Amino acid sequence: MSDEVINVEGKDVVVREDTAKASRWLRFETILLTGIILIFIVAMLFFSGLLSAVDTSPGSANTPVSNTNPGP
């Protein structure tokens, strides 16, 4: 079985191939799980109305429409 080098706590360590694959898989799982949790939190905030209630337009739909053109 071949040896590979992985980084553990800032140090390069020579390990077996299967140990290196397990280390890479664990790192991938951690990143994937973190991304799924972040997407879930953003979705919960959006569907609860916290993110969708932000109105960035200068004129709101709740303001009355005033006709500034007096006409002929």
C-alpha positions in Angstrom: 0.0 0.0 0.0 1.4 3.4 -0.9 2.0 6.3 1.5 0.6 9.8 1.2 1.3 13.1 3.0 -1.6 14.8 4.8 -1.6 18.0 6.9 -2.6 17.5 10.5 -2.6 20.5 12.8 -0.1 22.4 10.6 2.3 19.5 10.2 2.8 17.2 7.3 2.4 13.5 8.3 3.1 10.5 6.1 0.2 8.0 6.4 -1.2 5.0 4.5 -3.4 5.6 1.5 -6.6 4.5 3.1 -6.0 6.8 6.1 -5.4 9.7 3.7 -8.6 9.0 1.9 -10.5 8.9 5.2 -9.0 12.2 6.2 -10.1 13.8 2.9 -13.5 12.3 3.1 -14.0 13.7 6.7 -12.9 17.2 5.5 -15.4 17.0 2.6 -18.2 15.8 4.9 -17.6 18.7 7.3 -17.7 21.3 4.5 -20.8 19.7 3.0 -22.6 19.5 6.4 -21.7 23.2 7.1 -23.1 24.3 3.8 -26.3 22.4 4.2 -26.8 23.9 7.7 -26.2 27.4 6.4 -28.7 26.9 3.5 -31.2 25.6 5.9 -30.8 28.6 8.2 -31.2 31.0 5.3 -34.3 29.2 4.1 -35.9 29.3 7.5 -35.2 33.0 7.8 -36.6 33.6 4.4 -39.8 31.6 4.9 -40.3 33.0 8.3 -40.5 36.5 6.7 -37.4 38.0 8.2 -35.5 38.2 4.9 -38.5 38.7 2.6 -39.9 41.7 4.6 -37.0 43.9 3.6 -38.1 46.7 1.2 -35.3 48.3 -0.7 -37.3 50.3 -3.2 -37.5 54.1 -2.6 -41.3 54.2 -2.9 -43.2 51.8 -0.8 -46.5 50.1 -1.8 -48.1 51.5 1.5 -47.6 55.2 0.6 -50.6 56.9 -1.1 -50.1 57.8 -4.8 -50.2 61.6 -5.2 -50.8 63.1 -8.6 -48.4 66.0 -8.9 -49.5 66.8 -12.5 -52.4 69.3 -12.2 -53.4 68.7 -15.8 -54.7 71.2 -18.4 
